Amino acid sequence: MTRATIENLLGGTFFIAFIVADMIFGPTAVVRVAGVACIVCGLFWSIGRTVAVGIEGREPSCYLHGKLAVVVGLSMFALGIALMICSGRVACILGWSASTQCK
């Protein structure tokens, strides 16, 4: 499998998981799914040591390689961890939840 195939497969899987989590579990679970997606993406970028940069649907305008790609990947990983830990609060900030945590 090529890298593009793996990225498309992961993207589709997380898209479906995002929708299912919203329909079944609610906004906090959706933020957690987004956090897991960020963690997987960050690991994928850090291990592969390359990040495509550009506009969605077009060819990448440039690529980040080496240490810079690892830093960007670790930043995405950290964002995912933050989304997992603070999922209830993030759902409130985004206006997705009307729970008592939001007040």
N, C-alpha and C positions, 0 to 999 in steps of 0.2 A: 504494500500500500504506500502511496506517495504521501508526502506531508500535507498536500492540499486535500486529499481524500480524507485523511484523519481529521483535519480541521473542520471539514464540512460535516463529517459524521458526528463529531463532538458538538458542533454548533447546533445541529438539528436535534440531537439528544437533549441538550440543555434547553432548547426552545420548547420542546414537548414537555419536559419536566417542569418548566416555568409555568406553562398553562395548566397542567394537571395540579400542581401545588396550589395555584390560585383557586381553582374550582373546588378542590377537596379540603385543603387545610387553611387557606386564607393568606393575608398579606405578609405575615411574619415568616411563613414557610417560603413564600416567593423570594423574600430577601435572602433567606438562607440558601436557596437554590442558586441565586445570583452570586452569593459568596463562594459556594463550591465551584461554580463556573469560573470565577476569578482565580481561585486557587489552582485549578487544573490548567487554566490558560497561563498563569504565571510560571508554573512548573514546566509546561510545554516550551515556553519561550526561554527559560533559563537553561534547560537541558539541551535544547536545540541551538542555543546561542545565536539566534537570528530572529528579528522581529520585522515584519513587513509594515511599511508606513505608507499610507495613501488613503484615497477615498474608496469607500465600499462600492464594489461593482466594477471597478477599474483596476488596471494593472498597478502594482505598488510603485510609488514615485521613487522610493529609496528603501534600503534595508539597514537596520541597525545590527551590527555584528559584535561579537566578542564581549568584552566587559560591560559595554553600554547596554547590550541586550540582556545580560544577566541582571544588571541594576534595574532595568525596566521590568523584567520578569519578577524580580523579588518585590518590587513596588506593587505590582498587580497581586502578588501572593499576599502581601500585607493588607491590601485593600479587602481581599477576600476574607481574611481572618477578622478584620474589623466588622465586615458585614455579618459574619457569623455570630460574633460576640454581641453586637449591638443591633440585632435584627429588628427587635420591637421598636426601638427608637428611630431607626432608619425608616421603617414603614410609616411612622408618624410624620417624620420630616418630609417624606415624599407625598404625604396626604393620602396614603393608601389605607390607613387604619383609623378607626374612630374609637379605639379602646380607651380605657382609663389611663393608660400610660402616656397618652398624648396631652393630658391636661397638666 
